[in-house]
Amino acid sequence: MDELKPWYWRSQPLLERSGTDIFAALFGGQGIATLLESPYPHPLGQYSICAGGPRSEAGDLRLWTPELGRILPFLEHQLQLKKPLAPDGIPDDLPFQGGWLGWLGYDLAWEIERLPHLKPDPLPFPVAFWYEPENFAILDHQQQILWLAASDPHHLDHLEHQLVSYTPHPIIPSFKAIDFQFLTNQVEYEAMVRQALAHIQAGDIFQANLSTRFSVKADADPWQLYQQLQTINPSPFASYWQTPWGSVVSCSPERLVRLKGTQAETRPIAGTRARGITLEEDQQLAHALKENLKERAEHTMLVDLERNDLGRVCNWGSVAVNEFLALEYYSHVIHLVSNIVGTLRPNRSAVELIRSVFPGGTITGCPKVRCMEIIETLEPYRRSLFYGSCGYLDYRGQLDLNILIRTLLITPIHPPSSDPKSSIQSSMIWGQVGAGIVADSDPEQEWFESLQKAKAQVEAIQAVSSVNLV
């Protein structure tokens, strides 16, 4: 059996540093690097994880982009590797003790279900990307401990030296942005909504999530954009990825699934309102959202869908809703959120849990498979990474994956910058936003809800640009 090599560990005081701070000091200049960041204090924000590039064995990088049809078997194979001994002195509840970081694009659904292939995917990102990091760091914000892990014990001294010698750089506006556009305009989006409503009225589906993509050309530093977006809209499942295909900048508020020990958990978001200008207006909008019969019905339906998804792999009677119709506040929107838990059956794995819940029902609709068929018919492009997931799979079988909403994909436009030291290059920035459509949805109102969800991303681009985009 193949063997997973160990990591060597060291700890030091965190000193109130953020995931952004540690990532920039340790891994920001590397070609492949990852930050999974949670703000603190936040109920879901105890840990952040950051990592540099992949390990290398016999000249081969421990990095994989398995093709559709082989993605979940690949992850299952990784979990079968011979495990290293548990590191001494490391808390058992540390979420990631080593394993794999990566993403699962929305198209993984085609591996799980039989769906039509009707639309192109013009973006260059692979459906799946996973790697085994050479070095990484875990930030325990609650205990204020920074854990450093390295494939070679000598690397620990180097990591500590980088932390001491690092000088943070201020965010300096550096974008020149042009050609902002929605690739589905308002008329086209409203026509999509009306077609979804026809399916609902025919009894074909109960609810569907329809999205629209936007793009902007920019001379961009993706890391600056991430920092700006996380400043505007701090989110518990934020992430930043530097990869050979481009950068992923995400401030996702939504967890798809977590497995800790045998406890599985999913946290659907369904129901959105714009934030109020005053505190009083904010409270009124939040109350109206929570008491709105349409929003409550839609939310409850999606909670039931997620309960059913967990029930496929969890012990009978263990699936429960332990938080229902909670309000969560973000920079531009208020959300309705619930939390569903269950105990994974002994004969089921983390990968089978992914199969049971992917993709999230909140970004497809109900019933899920029929909605995915309709989405493939109505939306002009395949969703690429949008509405997929990213996160970690620990070698012990634990995992935590978000849903890739509030996300920007940044792809370089060649040729790259003439200055090899510059992180700024001509790029295309892509985003995607959508809304849940139910029987009494108004097409125009759903269009404007989609625009509201894009506001934080547009504001981040504007903040580092001298150009007024919209």
N, C-alpha and C positions, 0 to 999 in steps of 0.2 A: 504493500500500500504506500502511495506517495505520502510524504511527511511535510507538515507545515513547520517551518523553522520558528524558533521563539523570538520575542522581542525582549530587550533589556530595559529596565525601568529605573527612574529616579524622580523624586518629587522636590518641590520648593514652594514657598508661599506665592500665591497668585497676585497679591498686592492690587486687587481691584482692576486688574487688566481685563480687557474684553477679548472675545475671540478674534475680532479684527486686529487688535494690537499684537496678539501672539502670532497670528498667521503672517502678518506683515513682517515681523521680526525673523521668523524661522523659515518661511516657505514662499514668500511673495514673489521672489525672483525666479522660481523654478518653472519649467515649461509645463509640467503637470503638477497640479496642486489642488487641494480641496479644503474648503471651510464649511462646516455645518455649525451655524451659530444660533444661539438662543440668548435673548436679552435677559438681564437679571436686574431687579427682582421681577419674576413672572412665574405663575404657577407651573408652567411647562418648561421653565428655562433654567434648570439646575446645571446642565452640562452643555459645553460646546466642544467640538472636535475639529482639529485641523491637521493636515498631513501634507507631506511633500510627495515627490514622485514615487514610482513603483520600484520594488526590489528587482534585482537582476540575478538570475541563476544560470551559470554556464553561458553567459552572454545573451540570454533571453530575458526580456522584461516580463515581469509577472503582471501582465496587463492583457485584457481580453475584450473582444467585441464579438461575442457569439451571434450567429445568424438566427433569424426568426425560425422557430422550431427547435432550437437547441439552447435557448436561453435558460429556462428553468431547469432542464437537466444539467446544464453546466453548473448552476448554483448548487444544485443538489450534490453534484460530484465534489465541489469544494468542501461542503460540509462533511463529506466522508473521509477527508484527509486525516491522517494520524495527527492528533492534537499535541501541541507542546505541553509540558508540565505547567500547571498554574503558577504564575509568578509570585514570589514571596512578598508579603507585605502589601499587596494590592487589594483594595476592597472588592469583595465579590460583587457588589452592586454597581461597580463602575461599568457604564453601559457598553464600552468597546474596549476589549483587552487585546485586540488584534483580529485580523480577518480581512474584509474587503469593503471598499468604498465604491459606490457607483450609482448608475441610474438605469431606469427601465422606461423607455419611451412608450407613449400611448399605444403604439402598434403592437406591443406585446399581447394586446387583446386578441390579435389574429392567431397567436400560438395557443390561446386558451379556448377560443370559440371559433366556429366556422362563420366567417364574415365575408362580404363581397369586397373585391379589390377594384375600386372605381376611380380613385383620385390619386394624383401624383403627390410626392413629397419633395419639394425643391430644396429643402435644407440639408446640409451635409452631415448632420450628426447621426452616429449609428444608433440603432434602436436600443442596444444595450452596451454599456461600457462599465467594466469593473476592474479594479486593480488592488494589489496587495501593497500597502505603503511601506517604503523602507523605514521611514521615521514618522512619528506622529505625536500629537499632544492632546491631552484631555484636560479641559478646564472644569473644575468643580467649583462653580460660582458660590454655592451655598457654604461649603466648607473652606472656600478660598485657598484651594490647593491646586497647583499646576503639576500634572503628571506628564513626564517626558518618556517616550518609548522609542527605542532604536534597534535596528537589526544588528548593529555592531556596538558593543559597549563603549568603544572609543568615540562613537558619534555623540554620546551624551555630553562629553566635555565641550564638543564643538557647538551643540545646541545651546548649552548654557552660556557659552561665550557670545553667541549671536544675540541672545536675549539681553546681555549686559551692554553690548556695544551698539545695539540698534538705536537709531535716532528717528523718531516719527517725522513724517513729512506732511505738511498741511495740504488739504485738498485745494488745488489751484484750478479754476475753470479752464478747461483746455479743449472743449468741443467746438467744432464748427458743424452744425447740424442743418441738413436741408431735406426737402422732399418727404416730409412727414405725410403719411396717407394710411387710411384704412383700406385694406384690400377687398373687403366687402363693404360697400357703402350703405347708407341708411335704407335706401329703397330696396336694395338686394336683401339686406338683413331682415327687414320687415316682411318681405316675400317669403323668406325661409320660415319665419315665425308663423305666418299664415298656413304654410304647408304642414308644419308641426301641429297646429291647431286642428287641421283637417284630420290628421291621424288620431288625435285625442278624441275628437267628436265622433269618429268612426269606432271608437272603443279599441283601437289598435295599441295605444299606449296611454299612460296616465300623465306623464311629465317627461320633458326632454330638455337637455341643456344644449343650447346652440351658441356657437362662438364666432368671433370675427378676429382676423389677424391684422396687425398694423406694422408698419415698417418706417424706418428713418435712416438716411445715410448720414454718417458722422465721422469726423476725425476724433477717435475715441480712445480713452484709457478705460477698459472694462472695470478695473479695480476701483478707479475713482467713481465710476457709476454705481458699483455695488455699495460703496461707503455712503454715497449720497442717498441712495434708495433706502438703506437701512437706517440712516439718520431721519429721513422723512417718515418712514413706515416700519419701525422696529417690529419684527415678527418672530414667533417662537420656532419656526422651521425654516429659517433663512439659510441660504447656501450660496457658495461661490465656487466655480469650477474653472480652472485653467486647463485646456485640453488641446490636442493637435488640431481639432476641428473648429475651435473657437471657444468662447467663454459663455458660461451660464451664470446669470445673475438672478437670484430668486429671493423674494421676501414672502414666502408662503406662510399663511396662517393655519394651514390645515394638515393634520396628520392623516395619512392613509391607514397605516397599521404599525403597531409596535408589539413585539413579543419579548417579554422579560420573564425568564424562567419558563413557567407554563401559562403565564397570564397574557392573553391576547387582548388588544385594545384598538378600537378605531374611533375616530372623532370627527363625524361629519359636520360640515357647515352648510346650512341651507336657510336662506333668508337674509336680505341685505337692505340697509337704508343708508343714505348719505348722512354724514355727521352734521349736527346743527352748528350755527354760527355762535350762539350763546349757550351757556350751560342749561338754561331753561328749555331752549329749543331742542338741545341734545337729548334731554330727559324725555321730552314729549315724543320725539321721534323713536327713541328706544322703546317707550311704552306702547306706542302705536304698532311698532314692528312685532313686539311680543304678543300683543292681543289681537293682531290681524288674523282673522279666521283662515283666509287663503294661505298666509305664510305658515300658520300652525299646521294646517292640513298637509301642505307640501312637505314641511319639515318632518312631520310624523311618518309620512309615507316613506321618506328616504331613511329614516331611522329604522323602520321595519325592514327595508331592503338590506341595510347593513347588518341588522340582527340575523337575518336569514343567511347572509354571506358568512358571518362568523359561525353560525350554527352548523355549517357544512363540516367544519373541522374541530369543533369544540365539544366538550362533554355535554350530554343531554341535560338540560336544566341549569347549566352554568352561565348561559348568556343573559346578561342583564344590562339595563340602561341605568348607570349610576349618576348621570348628570343629564338633565333634560331641559331644553329650551333656555339655556344660559345665554346671557348677552356678553359678547366680546367686542371691545372698542379698538379700532385701528385709526390711522391718520385721517382717512377720508370716508370710512364706512363703519357701520355697526353690523355685526353678524349674530345670527342665532346658531348656537352650537350645542350639540349633545355628545355624550361619551358612552360607548358601549364596550363591555368587557365580557370575556369568556375564558374558560380553562381549556387549553389545547389538549386534545386527546393524546394519550401516550404513544400511539402509533402514527402520529402526524408530525410533520416537520415544519420548520419556518418557511420553506419553499412552498409547501402545500398550502400554508396560510396565505402566502402571496397570491397563489393561484385562485384561492377562494374569494378574495376581495378585490382583485385588480380587474379593470380600473375602478376607481371610486365611483359609487353610484351618484354622488352629488355632481359629477361632471359628465355623466352620461344621461341618466334619467331612469325611469321605471316603466316597464320591466327593462332590465339593463341590456340584454342582448338585442331585443327589437329596437331599442333606442340607438344602439351603436350602428345597426344597419341603416337606420334613417339618417343619422349624422353623416355616415359615409356617402349617402345619396345627396344631402343638402349642402354640406360645407364644401367649398371649392378646393381645399387642400387637405391632405392627410395631416394629422395634428403634430407629427414629429415628437419632440420631447414634451410639448405643451400637454398638460393634464396627465402625463405620466408621473413617475415618482423618482426620488433620489434619496440616498441616505447610506446606512451601513448594514452589513451582515457580519455579525461577530462569529468567530470560529466555534463558540460554544452553542451557536444556534439562535442567539438573540438578534433582533433586528429592529430598526426604526426607519420608516419611510414616510416622506411627506407626499403631498400632491403638488405637482409643479404648476401652481397658479401664481399670479403676481410675479411672473417670470419674464426675463428678457434673454434672448439668444443673440450673441454678438459674433458675426462671422467676418473675418478679414477680407477686404477687397484687395486683390493683388495688383501691382506690386506693393510690398510692405514699405514702411517708412525708410527713407534713405539713411536715417540716423540709427545705427544698430543699438544704441543705448536708450532710445526712446521707446516708451511703452504706448505711445499714441500712434495709431495707424488708422487708415481709412477703413471703415467698417460699415456693414449693414446691421442694424439693430432690429430685432423682430420681437413683437409681443402678441399676446392673444388673450382676449377677454370674452366673457359670455354671460348668459343669464338662463335661469330655469323657466321653461314655458309650461304653463298649466292651462286648464280649460278656459279660465276667464282672463288670461293674459292679454294685455293691450300691446300690439306690436311696437308702437312708438315708445311706450314706456319701457319695454324690454331693451330697446336700442339705447335709451338714455341710461338705464341701469348698467349696461355694458360699458358705456363711456365713463360712468362714475368709477367703476373698478379700474379703469386705465389711468385715472388721474394721478395717482402717486407715481406711477412709472413715467408718465409724461412730465410731471413736475421735476423728477430727478434728472431727466434729460435736459429740461430747460435750465435747471440750476447750474449745470456745468456747460451751458451753451449761451452764446450771445444772440441766438436766433429764437424768435417767438414761434413755436411750432404750431400751436392751434389757437 
